Amino acid sequence: MDSEAGGPILRAKGLCKRFGETQAVDELSIEIAPGERVGIVGPNGAGKTTTLLMLLGAIEPDEGTVELVGHRLPGARSRAMERVGFAAGYLPLPDRLTVLETLELFGTLYGLANPRARTTEILGELGIGRLADQRVESLSSGQGTLVGFAKAVIHHPELVVLDEPTASLDPDVAMRVRDRLEWMNSEHRATLLLTSHDMREVESLTDRVVFLRAGRIVADGPAETIVAESGYPDLETMFLAEAARLRKEAV
């Protein structure tokens, strides 16, 4: 079912992925409605990034199916990604280009009518116009994160997928990114899907939390509901307790 016809913007059924002897994701199913704000959380090794990459068609599941903005993956991935933005610290940018050239290039690839104007606009919106003529290879980690975020939202995507969106950002800059995401969701009904180790960020940016353990969904719902059912005082305490439990099991 196409998301434009009222169906989910993302639907995955029975996703499984193994890397050697490790079962990274195990029978994971999820649906996300247009306009939802969803956080995928869990300790290291829970399968968060692998799940995101399968949902985006960047890696193929061993089992299961994914429909993204109404398109079945992997066959229609190019068409689907025209309506999706993805940012993560591990995604490379073209080192030899300037920030302006980089964003203009991606704007062109996304088919924007005036990529130069949109590049100037997004740099201004994020308060990083001063970086326009700087080569990507000279950017700090935080600056690179901001440029990667700009690349992800330059084409006004319907679905924004972010893996650790504010990693390596100063607190004031991180707040700027969170404000931009909330504005995109409230003003343009952009759907948000993110992972983060910052539970306060997850609670502020999302209205639904999917908690993973060993590649399986063990809780799915509003953060306050998950916390109340867990017996912990807040999501951060629950997260830390889960991480500590896994460390003990690994010894």
Rosetta blueprint (number, residue, H / E / L):
1 M L
2 D L
3 S H
4 E H
5 A H
6 G L
7 G L
8 P L
9 I L
10 L E
11 R E
12 A E
13 K E
14 G E
15 L E
16 C E
17 K E
18 R E
19 F E
20 G L
21 E L
22 T E
23 Q E
24 A E
25 V E
26 D E
27 E E
28 L E
29 S E
30 I E
31 E E
32 I E
33 A L
34 P L
35 G L
36 E L
37 R E
38 V E
39 G E
40 I E
41 V E
42 G L
43 P L
44 N L
45 G L
46 A L
47 G L
48 K H
49 T H
50 T H
51 T H
52 L H
53 L H
54 M H
55 L H
56 L L
57 G L
58 A L
59 I L
60 E L
61 P L
62 D L
63 E E
64 G E
65 T E
66 V E
67 E E
68 L E
69 V L
70 G L
71 H E
72 R E
73 L L
74 P L
75 G L
76 A L
77 R H
78 S H
79 R H
80 A H
81 M H
82 E L
83 R L
84 V E
85 G E
86 F E
87 A E
88 A E
89 G L
90 Y L
91 L L
92 P L
93 L L
94 P L
95 D L
96 R L
97 L L
98 T E
99 V H
100 L H
101 E H
102 T H
103 L H
104 E H
105 L H
106 F H
107 G H
108 T H
109 L H
110 Y L
111 G L
112 L L
113 A L
114 N L
115 P H
116 R H
117 A H
118 R H
119 T H
120 T H
121 E H
122 I H
123 L H
124 G H
125 E H
126 L L
127 G L
128 I L
129 G H
130 R H
131 L H
132 A L
133 D L
134 Q L
135 R E
136 V H
137 E H
138 S H
139 L L
140 S L
141 S H
142 G H
143 Q H
144 G H
145 T H
146 L H
147 V H
148 G H
149 F H
150 A H
151 K H
152 A H
153 V H
154 I L
155 H L
156 H L
157 P L
158 E L
159 L E
160 V E
161 V E
162 L E
163 D E
164 E L
165 P L
166 T L
167 A L
168 S L
169 L L
170 D L
171 P H
172 D H
173 V H
174 A H
175 M H
176 R H
177 V H
178 R H
179 D H
180 R H
181 L H
182 E H
183 W H
184 M H
185 N H
186 S H
187 E H
188 H H
189 R L
190 A L
191 T E
192 L E
193 L E
194 L E
195 T E
196 S L
197 H L
198 D L
199 M H
200 R H
201 E H
202 V H
203 E H
204 S H
205 L H
206 T L
207 D L
208 R E
209 V E
210 V E
211 F E
212 L E
213 R E
214 A L
215 G L
216 R E
217 I E
218 V E
219 A E
220 D E
221 G E
222 P L
223 A H
224 E H
225 T H
226 I H
227 V H
228 A H
229 E H
230 S H
231 G L
232 Y L
233 P L
234 D L
235 L H
236 E H
237 T H
238 M H
239 F H
240 L H
241 A H
242 E H
243 A H
244 A H
245 R H
246 L H
247 R H
248 K H
249 E H
250 A H
251 V L
